[in-house]
Structure formats: structure tokens, C-alpha cells
């Protein structure tokens, strides 16, 4: 029967798909371990960098002009959203959650009268925003294949230049990072956090350490603040990489389990159809024999 052939073909197709999803799960799990190690090592460094910046910034004499990267613009007209998605799909809701958050923030800023541009890291985000007519000022490629601090530094410097030196032709009044923060293999949290201006942590008077700096506080901030930008973007990239592998591993595990359930149902349907076919053939033989002897 054609129906039996169709079911057999379907079972073979699902088994082939299951082999692919199982292999993708194993690859994602292996990559996740490395990515998780990288982000675990970087997080304390990023936190400590902000602690030092906050301590140094708190000791700048009152009345002295703040560093340009700390200075909040009087009027926020142009905002850059740095959106991190993946280059590939098959990662569950990983990309969809980021796209939804980016779109929501975009429309909120536009409703406030702001001009919004995007810096996109990841092909999926670029495709999503292009379909909706967003202005993509920076299409940053080749980051996720081999994430490095040097690549993050290039991105950070271009954004900082636009914020500090608008006379170059690209005006920027504020910048936000939108990415997936890695919590666990099955949990990622969408984060929308301000990148520029840099906002030091609020410190109590007792937390402001009395150090003598050489060179002084201003010179130290000139080095620390650009470094902090690089580290923050690098951290967001590593968080996104780990989150992507975790989401893909979870999605492929679910797909593999669904394939197993589908194979069981198809096998049951195949056995029932085969039994029905045999019963029909026996009935026809018996009926034919009775007709001959009748």
C-alpha cells in the first residue's frame, strides 16, 4: 500500500533528522564548556575594572570637568543601539528574544523623539532590522568565529570616537548594549544596559579609598575608561556566545526528544496500517475461497 510506503519514508526522514539534531547538541555542548570558561574568567575582571573607575571618579575634585566618556549630554538626540545576535539559527528563542527587546527599545526611543541607529553584531539581527527599515550604521562581522579583545577594542574605539568627537560627522549622544546574558545552559536573560555615557557605581564615603595616584586621577581615567568600554563589549560578546551555545544545545535536545516521540508514533501507525492491510488481504482470500466453493 502507498500509505505504508509513505509512513516508512517518513520514519526514515525523522531518523535522519534526529541524527543531525543529536550531533548538533553534542557540538553545542562541547563549545558551551569552552565559552562558559571564558566568560567565567572575564566577569571578575570587568567588575573590578568598574570598581576602580568608580573609586577614581569619586576622587575627582568638585567643579572639575568630567571625562568626556563620563559626561552626560545636555540633550539626547541620537542614540546607538548595539545589538548582539547570532550568525546562525536553530537556537530556540535566542535570537527572537533579542530582536523583540531591540525593537521595543527602538520604538520607545523614537516615541521620545530620538534618532536611533544600530550597530549590529550577528547576521540574524541585521536581517531582522533590515526588514523593518532600521538604519544600520555599523554591520560588524567576523566577531563570533574568534572573539578577541582586539576586535572588541576596534568596536569600542569607533563608538567612543563618535561620542567624544561629533565633529567627525557622526553624532552620538548615548549608546546601549542589547545582548543575552548567560545564566546557565537552559537560561539566558536579555539585557539592555547603557554603555555610554559610562556611569560609575555610587560609593559610600567609607568606600572611597584614599590613594596617591601617579599619574593623577584624570590621566588614570584616560586609560581606564577606554579599557572599560573594550572589556564591556568583549564581555557582551562572550556572554552572547555562551548563551547561543546553551540555547542551541537545549533546542537540539528538545528536537531530538521530539523526534524520538514522533518515531514511536509513526512506528505504531505503521504497524497498525500493516496489520490492517494483512487483515484486508486475508478477508479477500477467504471471501474468494468461499465464492469458489459456493
C-alpha positions in Angstrom: 0.0 0.0 0.0 1.1 3.5 -0.7 0.2 4.5 2.8 2.7 2.1 4.2 5.4 3.3 1.9 4.7 6.9 2.9 5.0 6.1 6.6 8.3 4.2 6.1 9.7 7.1 4.2 8.6 9.5 7.0 10.2 7.3 9.7 13.5 7.3 7.7 13.3 11.1 7.3 12.7 11.7 11.0 15.5 9.3 12.0 17.9 11.2 9.7 16.8 14.5 11.3 17.3 13.0 14.7 20.9 12.1 13.9 21.6 15.7 12.9 19.9 17.2 16.0 21.8 14.8 18.3 25.1 15.7 16.6 24.4 19.4 16.9 23.5 19.0 20.5 26.9 17.4 21.2 28.8 20.1 19.3 27.0 22.8 21.1 27.7 21.2 24.5 31.4 21.0 23.7 31.5 24.6 22.6 29.4 25.7 25.6 32.0 24.4 28.0 34.8 26.5 26.5 32.5 29.6 26.2 31.4 29.2 29.8 35.0 29.0 31.0 35.9 32.2 29.0 33.0 34.3 30.4 33.6 33.0 34.0 37.2 34.2 33.8 36.3 37.6 32.4 33.4 38.6 34.7 35.6 39.3 37.8 37.9 41.4 35.7 35.1 43.5 34.3 33.6 44.0 37.8 36.9 45.1 39.2 37.5 47.5 36.4 34.3 49.3 37.2 35.1 49.3 40.9 38.5 51.0 40.2 36.8 53.5 37.8 34.2 54.3 40.4 36.8 54.9 43.1 38.9 57.1 40.9 36.0 59.1 39.6 34.7 59.7 43.1 38.0 61.5 44.0 37.9 64.0 41.1 37.6 67.4 42.7 34.2 69.0 42.5 33.9 71.6 39.8 36.4 69.9 37.5 35.0 68.9 34.1 34.3 65.1 34.0 36.0 62.9 31.4 34.2 63.0 28.1 33.1 59.4 28.4 31.6 60.1 31.7 29.9 63.3 30.6 26.1 63.1 30.0 25.0 65.2 27.0 22.6 68.0 27.8 20.2 66.9 25.0 19.9 63.3 23.9 19.1 63.4 20.2 21.0 60.5 18.6 21.1 57.0 20.2 23.1 54.0 19.1 21.8 50.5 19.9 24.5 47.8 19.8 22.6 44.6 19.2 24.2 41.1 19.5 22.5 38.2 17.9 24.0 35.0 16.3 25.0 34.4 12.7 23.0 31.1 12.6 19.6 29.9 13.7 18.4 26.7 15.3 18.9 28.1 18.8 15.4 28.3 20.1 14.2 31.7 21.1 17.8 33.1 21.5 17.6 35.5 18.5 13.8 36.2 18.8 14.2 37.5 22.4 17.0 39.9 21.4 15.1 41.1 18.3 12.0 41.7 20.4 13.9 43.7 23.0 15.8 45.7 20.4 12.6 46.5 18.5 10.8 47.6 21.7 13.7 49.9 22.8 13.9 51.3 19.3 10.3 52.3 19.3 10.4 53.7 22.8 13.3 56.0 21.9 11.6 57.1 18.7 8.4 57.9 20.6 10.6 60.2 22.8 11.8 62.0 19.6 15.2 60.4 19.5 17.1 59.4 16.3 18.0 55.8 16.6 20.8 53.9 14.7 22.0 50.4 15.1 25.4 48.7 15.3 24.6 45.0 14.7 26.9 42.1 15.6 25.4 39.0 14.1 23.7 38.2 10.8 20.3 37.3 12.3 19.9 40.7 13.9 20.9 42.5 10.7 18.3 40.6 8.7 15.6 41.3 11.2 16.2 45.1 11.4 16.7 45.5 7.7 13.2 44.0 7.1 11.8 46.7 9.4 13.6 49.6 7.8 16.0 50.3 10.6 19.1 52.4 10.0 22.1 50.2 10.4 25.2 52.4 11.0 27.6 49.6 11.6 27.4 46.0 10.3 30.1 44.2 12.3 31.0 40.8 11.0 33.6 38.1 11.9 33.3 38.6 15.6 31.8 35.3 16.8 34.2 33.0 14.9 37.1 34.0 17.1 36.1 36.6 19.8 39.1 38.6 20.9 39.7 41.7 23.0 41.3 43.3 19.9 38.1 43.1 17.9 36.1 44.4 20.8 38.6 47.3 21.1 38.0 48.3 17.5 34.3 48.4 18.1 34.7 50.3 21.3 37.0 52.9 19.8 34.7 53.7 16.9 31.8 54.2 19.3 33.8 56.3 21.7 35.1 58.5 18.9 31.6 59.2 17.7 30.5 60.1 21.3 33.5 62.2 22.1 34.2 63.9 18.7 30.9 64.5 17.0 32.6 67.0 14.7 33.9 64.0 12.7 30.4 63.8 11.2 28.8 61.0 13.2 26.9 62.4 16.2 26.2 60.2 19.2 24.6 61.2 22.4 24.0 57.8 24.1 24.6 54.2 23.5 23.0 50.9 24.8 24.1 47.3 24.6 21.4 44.7 24.0 22.5 41.1 24.4 21.8 37.7 26.1 23.5 37.3 29.4 24.5 33.7 30.2 22.9 32.3 33.3 23.0 28.5 32.6 22.7 26.1 29.7 18.9 26.4 29.9 18.6 30.0 31.0 19.6 33.2 29.2 18.5 36.7 30.2 18.1 39.6 27.7 20.0 42.7 29.0 19.5 46.2 27.8 22.2 48.3 29.5 23.7 51.8 28.9 27.2 51.7 27.5 27.7 55.5 27.0 28.0 57.7 29.0 29.8 55.4 31.4 28.0 55.6 34.8 30.3 54.8 37.8 28.8 53.0 40.7 27.6 55.0 43.7 30.0 54.7 46.6 29.6 55.4 50.2 32.1 57.8 51.7 33.7 55.0 53.6 34.2 53.0 50.3 36.3 55.8 48.7 39.9 54.7 49.3 42.5 57.3 49.9 45.3 56.5 47.4 48.0 58.6 45.9 48.0 58.2 42.1 50.9 58.7 39.8 49.9 60.0 37.3 46.8 61.7 38.7 43.2 60.7 38.6 42.4 62.4 35.2 45.3 60.7 33.5 44.3 57.4 35.0 40.7 57.7 33.8 42.1 58.5 30.3 43.4 54.9 30.3 40.8 53.1 32.3 37.6 54.4 30.6 38.5 53.3 27.1 39.7 50.0 28.5 36.4 49.6 30.3 34.5 50.1 27.1 36.6 47.4 25.4 36.1 45.0 28.3 32.3 45.6 28.4 31.8 44.9 24.7 34.1 41.9 24.9 32.1 40.6 27.9 28.8 41.1 26.0 30.3 39.1 23.1 31.4 36.2 25.3 28.0 36.3 27.2 26.2 36.1 23.8 28.4 33.3 22.6 27.9 31.2 25.7 24.1 31.9 25.6 23.9 30.9 22.0 25.6 27.6 22.6 23.4 26.9 25.7 20.2 27.8 23.8 21.2 25.7 20.8 22.1 22.7 23.0 18.7 23.0 24.8 16.8 23.4 21.5 18.6 20.4 19.8 18.0 18.3 22.9 14.3 19.1 22.7 14.3 18.4 19.0 16.0 15.0 19.5 13.4 14.1 22.1 10.5 15.2 19.9 12.0 13.1 17.0 12.0 10.0 19.3 8.3 10.6 20.2 7.5 11.1 16.5 9.3 7.9 15.5 7.3 5.9 18.2 4.0 7.3 16.9 4.9 6.7 13.3 6.0 3.2 14.1 2.8 2.5 15.9 0.8 3.9 12.9 2.9 1.8 10.5 2.2 -1.4 12.5 -1.5 -0.7 12.6 -1.6 0.1 8.9 0.4 -3.1 8.1 -2.0 -5.1 10.4 -5.0 -3.6 8.7 -3.5 -4.4 5.3 -2.9 -8.1 6.2 -6.4 -8.4 7.7 -7.8 -7.0 4.4 -5.8 -9.4 2.3 -6.9 -12.4 4.5 -10.5 -11.3 4.2 -10.2 -11.1 0.4 -8.6 -14.6 0.2 -11.3 -16.1 2.5 -14.0 -14.4 0.5 -12.6 -15.6 -2.8 -12.2 -19.2 -1.5 -15.8 -19.2 -0.3 -17.0 -17.9 -3.6 -15.2 -20.7 -5.5 -16.7 -23.4 -3.2 -20.1 -21.9 -3.2 
